[in-house]
């Protein structure tokens, strides 16, 4: 019985370790997506949520409204390039439909970036 408890405790700790890894937001770990912005809304705690035309995935800038990055109508209908961080978590082992934006470009002008 003790072996089972130790084994379950170990598995739980490993799960927690992988679940709460910080997201690598470097350029090398980012994926580029291009599209036309269909909608911008607020989600969570002042997060900016972007929806692109013909794309089921949503993209967000964490606390973007709090940072004063964009007005809601600034990019609607415009062609943008988004970079989002590739990451895996045991909390969503098959992926997620919401991606963390690491860089936002409009007409080759960088509007937001987490790259150093």
N, C-alpha and C positions, 0 to 999 in steps of 0.2 A: 504493500500500500504506500509506503514511504517513497519507493522508487517512482511510482506513478505521480505522486505529488511533486517530487523533484523534477521529473520530466516535463510535466505540465507547466511548472513554474519557469523552467528554462525556455520552453517554447514560447511562453507569454513574453518573457524578457526579450527574446530575439525578435518577436513580432513588434514589440514597442520600439526596439532599436531601429528597425527598418521603417516603421510607420512615421517616425518623427525625425527623419533625416532632413537636413536643410536642402532646399532646391538649389542646384548648381545653375546660376543664371549667366554663365559665360557664353560668349559667342560660339565656342566650339560645341556647347551642349544645347544650342538653340536651333529651331526649325523655322524656315522662312515660309510665310503664307502671304499671298497677294489676293486682293479682292476689293469689291466696292462695299462701303459701309452702308448697311441697311438701317441699323438702329443703334442708338447709344442710350443706355439706361444706367441707373444707380442700383447696385446690388450689394448686399452685405453691409459692411461699415464703410460707406463712402467709396466703395469700389466702382470703377468705371467699367461697364460691361459693353463690349462691342459685338454686334452681330453682322456678319458679312452675307451678301447675297449668295445663294446657292451653296451655303456651308452650314451644316447642322451644328458645328462646334461654335461655342461662344468663347470669347477671349476677354480677359480682364486685366486692369491695372490696379494692383492692390492699393487702396486708399488714395486713388487718383483724384477724386473730387476734393479731398482734404488737402492735397498738395496744390490744388488749383490748376490742374493740367489742361483741361479742355472744357469748353462749354458744350452742352448736350448736342447742339446742332452744328458744331464746327466741322465735322467730317462726314455728315450724312450725304450720301451720293458721290463721295470722292473715292478715287482709287488709292489704296494704302498698302504698305508692306508691313506686315507684323512678324516679329520673331517671338516664338514662345519657347519656354524651357521644356526640354524632354525630361520626364521624370516618371518613376514607377513607385507605387506604394502598395502595401498589402491591404490598405483600406479601400483601394479601387484597383484590384489586380488586373482587370481587363481594360483599363484606361478610363478616361473621364471625358465628358463633353464640354468641359470648361478648362481653358488653358491660361497659364500665367504669362502675360506679355512681358518680354524683356526689352524689346525695342519697337517703336512705332515710327514709321516714315511716311511722309506725304510728299510726292514729287521730289524724291531724293533728299528731302530736308528731314533731318531727325528731329522729331517732336518730343519724344520721350526715350530714354535709354537707361538701362541698368548696367551696361557694359562699362568697364573701366579702361 
